[in-house]
Amino acid sequence: MRSLDLASFGSARGLARLGVIACVVLTLAVTLRWLFHDALPGQDHWASLNSSQTYAERTFPSDEFIGSGHVAEDARLWMPRDATYRVLVGSKYENSPWGWAAPNFLAGFLFPRRRDDAHATWVVCLGCDVGSLGSSFHVLSDGGNGVVFGRLGE
């Protein structure tokens, strides 16, 4: 058996190139093994869990975070895609998930509709005083837990 001769690589630069190639090949091999051995079979588990759920269970977080999935769905269905809406949070819920999680969820869920708390006629009320909106407010959906969706005017 012949011993390894560094001169056969041409130079230290050639040896460095060989080392880089070896690292890249090893990294690629480990990544591909992980992808097919761990990641893809894990997706089957999540797909099975999701397929056993209803549309509402897959779409909406728990009502304790967003108030009411039913009201959010009604808001999406009633509002035109180019509408603006406002989210009003009652003082009781300002420092709860209804105060921070629900408005952020609605921003993504109701997209492309835009939030405009100053001028919008569509209103999602999370534990607010509906009476303070005036007699021109018409309730279109009521979650029964203080979450209301409606429209001002007309």
C-alpha positions as CSV (number, residue, x, y, z in Angstrom):
1,M,0.0,0.0,0.0
2,R,1.2,3.4,-0.9
3,S,1.4,6.3,1.6
4,L,-0.5,9.5,1.0
5,D,1.7,12.0,-0.7
6,L,0.6,15.7,-0.2
7,A,2.6,16.6,-3.3
8,S,0.1,14.6,-5.4
9,F,-2.6,17.2,-4.7
10,G,-0.4,19.9,-6.3
11,S,-0.4,22.3,-3.4
12,A,-1.9,23.3,-0.1
13,R,-4.6,25.1,-2.1
14,G,-5.5,21.9,-3.9
15,L,-5.8,20.1,-0.5
16,A,-8.0,22.9,0.8
17,R,-10.3,22.5,-2.2
18,L,-10.5,18.8,-1.6
19,G,-11.5,19.5,2.0
20,V,-14.2,21.9,1.0
21,I,-15.6,19.4,-1.5
22,A,-15.6,16.7,1.2
23,C,-17.5,19.0,3.7
24,V,-20.1,19.9,1.1
25,V,-20.7,16.3,0.1
26,L,-21.0,15.2,3.7
27,T,-23.3,18.1,4.6
28,L,-25.5,17.3,1.6
29,A,-25.6,13.6,2.5
30,V,-26.6,14.3,6.1
31,T,-29.3,16.8,5.1
32,L,-30.8,14.5,2.5
33,R,-30.9,11.6,5.1
34,W,-32.5,13.9,7.7
35,L,-35.1,15.1,5.1
36,F,-36.2,11.6,4.1
37,H,-35.8,9.9,7.5
38,D,-37.1,12.5,9.9
39,A,-38.9,15.4,8.3
40,L,-41.2,13.8,5.7
41,P,-42.5,11.0,8.0
42,G,-43.3,13.7,10.6
43,Q,-45.4,15.5,8.1
44,D,-47.6,12.5,7.8
45,H,-48.4,12.7,11.5
46,W,-49.5,16.4,11.2
47,A,-51.5,15.7,8.0
48,S,-53.4,13.0,9.8
49,L,-54.1,15.3,12.8
50,N,-55.3,18.1,10.5
51,S,-57.4,15.8,8.3
52,S,-59.4,14.6,11.3
53,Q,-60.4,18.2,12.2
54,T,-63.2,20.3,10.8
55,Y,-62.7,23.5,8.8
56,A,-63.4,25.6,11.8
57,E,-61.0,23.7,14.0
58,R,-58.2,24.0,11.4
59,T,-58.9,27.7,10.7
60,F,-59.6,29.4,14.0
61,P,-57.6,29.4,17.3
62,S,-59.4,28.8,20.5
63,D,-62.2,31.3,21.3
64,E,-60.3,32.3,24.5
65,F,-57.7,34.0,22.1
66,I,-59.9,35.5,19.4
67,G,-63.3,35.8,21.0
68,S,-65.4,33.9,18.5
69,G,-64.4,32.0,15.4
70,H,-68.1,32.1,14.3
71,V,-68.1,35.9,14.4
72,A,-64.7,36.1,12.6
73,E,-66.1,33.9,9.8
74,D,-69.2,36.0,9.5
75,A,-67.1,39.1,9.3
76,R,-65.1,37.6,6.5
77,L,-68.2,36.6,4.6
78,W,-70.2,39.8,5.1
79,M,-67.5,42.4,4.4
80,P,-66.5,43.2,0.8
81,R,-62.9,42.5,0.0
82,D,-62.1,46.2,-0.3
83,A,-63.8,47.2,3.0
84,T,-62.1,48.8,6.0
85,Y,-63.0,47.7,9.5
86,R,-62.3,48.7,13.1
87,V,-61.6,46.5,16.1
88,L,-62.9,47.8,19.4
89,V,-61.7,46.1,22.6
90,G,-63.5,46.7,25.8
91,S,-61.5,48.0,28.8
92,K,-62.0,44.6,30.6
93,Y,-60.2,42.8,27.8
94,E,-57.4,45.3,26.9
95,N,-54.7,43.3,28.6
96,S,-56.0,39.9,27.7
97,P,-55.5,37.8,24.5
98,W,-58.7,39.5,23.1
99,G,-56.8,42.8,23.3
100,W,-53.6,41.7,21.4
101,A,-54.2,38.3,19.8
102,A,-57.6,38.8,18.4
103,P,-56.8,42.0,16.5
104,N,-53.7,40.5,15.0
105,F,-55.5,37.3,14.0
106,L,-58.3,39.4,12.4
107,A,-55.7,41.4,10.4
108,G,-54.4,38.3,8.7
109,F,-57.8,36.5,8.5
110,L,-59.7,39.4,7.0
111,F,-56.9,40.3,4.5
112,P,-57.2,42.1,2.0
113,R,-59.6,44.2,4.1
114,R,-57.8,46.9,6.0
115,R,-58.1,48.0,9.6
116,D,-59.0,51.6,10.1
117,D,-60.1,52.4,13.7
118,A,-61.0,56.0,12.9
119,H,-63.3,55.8,9.8
120,A,-64.4,52.3,9.1
121,T,-68.1,51.4,9.1
122,W,-67.6,47.7,9.7
123,V,-67.0,47.0,13.4
124,V,-65.7,44.0,15.3
125,C,-66.4,44.6,19.0
126,L,-64.5,42.4,21.5
127,G,-66.2,43.0,24.8
128,C,-66.9,46.6,24.1
129,D,-70.1,48.6,25.0
130,V,-72.2,48.1,21.8
131,G,-74.5,50.9,23.1
132,S,-71.7,53.4,22.8
133,L,-71.6,52.8,19.0
134,G,-75.0,54.5,18.7
135,S,-78.4,53.6,17.3
136,S,-76.9,53.4,13.7
137,F,-75.0,50.3,14.6
138,H,-76.6,47.1,13.3
139,V,-75.5,43.8,14.8
140,L,-74.9,41.2,12.0
141,S,-73.3,38.4,14.2
142,D,-73.2,37.9,17.9
143,G,-70.9,35.3,19.5
144,G,-72.9,35.4,22.8
145,N,-69.8,36.1,24.8
146,G,-69.4,39.8,24.2
147,V,-68.0,39.4,20.7
148,V,-70.1,41.2,18.1
149,F,-69.7,42.1,14.4
150,G,-71.8,44.7,12.7
151,R,-72.0,47.8,10.6
152,L,-72.5,51.5,11.4
153,G,-74.9,53.5,9.4
154,E,-77.5,52.8,6.8
